[in-house]
């Protein structure tokens, strides 16, 4: 494992850790407001947080002298438009993210939380399959890791009879969209420096927030949330702030930074251990107990992550 790969794996693990901690806040918030209003507000807070980070770390990223002269004194917002990949990539990633989390929230209404976690995280299987169509080479250890991780997710999440319902099919489509998000994120961040990543994820959050707010009046009524009053908003505000300013802004930014030097398939396997962290923090914060079956699932997940990072020598093709 190279030094860059180790750094990327560590950053992606931290992203999974942050997302796992965020499950508690998301579960609480969804009990008070509709899923798309929650997502829209959460992503708006995430975008505002990233704008603050950009302002603190410097309004102009370090660039070559020629680029610096062209961008000098343009201001923080014009700079987003000065680099096309930031705007295009942010909008594309934001739209895919909106669809992925929207389908996830809709599917969760019609199935159990444990099954929803399992089906959603099946993006670890979908990512290398999509890679085949994109002519991306996937090593044998990645495929084995995917199977081990999927088995671990099953032990961790599914504790009752496994049946397929309409909600499960929605979640499977959601898994495809989460896989697409991992792939498009990896594509757009590959050529960016850290400041560029900050700007791209900010556009992503703003796009996702706007799309969620547009859909909220039409879809949230299906979930019969409590009427949005000042008291309800104040009650859910801590969950919104944490899931937006920490879980979303920190988690998705770490994902984008980590994916610059690692393959989408390996990234998907590492990010999937958010399910493990979610179970652990559910036990620590909510008092949920981990059974021996769930602990076995955690062991499988960590084994898959380790195996996926083992270097594989390329076979030389005969001429």
Secondary structure, DSSP 8 states (H G I E B T S, - for coil): --HHHHHHHHHHHHHHHHHHHHHHHHHHHTTTS-HHHHHHHHHHHHHHHHHHHHHHH-SS----HHHHHHHTT--HHHHHHHSHHHHHHHHHHHHHHHHHHHHHHHHHHTS-HHHHHHHHTTHHHHHHHHHHHTT----HHHHHHHHHHHHHHHHHH--S-----HHHHHHHHHHHHHHHHHHHHHHHHTT--HHHHHHHHHHHHHHHHHHHHHHHHHHGGGGT-----HHHHHHHHHHHHIIIIIIIHHHHHHHHHHGGGS-HHHHHHHHTTHHHHHHHHHHHHH-----HHHHHHHHHHHHHHHHHTS---------
